[in-house]
């Protein structure tokens, strides 16, 4: 588990992830929660699917409003950040390929 702050947690969804080719995680955002700004290597793709709540996702200079059932895929070599955009908790399932820490 990686705690970004008291309102944003990222849970790793596999064991032995350093030996895997993909990195699945669950982001949990409390109301007002915001992940720290992230930027991976340029060749890392990330796909995220909102499974509860609403989130605002910034990727580079673009802003995306996402709700349950929405997904977004992007090159995570761009600076990116997720924040809760609603009054309730939000959960986002994300997978990064290849693994890059």
Secondary structure, 3 states (H helix, E strand, C coil): CEEEECCEEEEECCCCHHHCCEEEEEEEECCCCECCCECCCCCCEEEEEEEECEEEEEECCEEEEEECCCEEEEECCCCEEEEECCCCCEEEEEEEECCCC
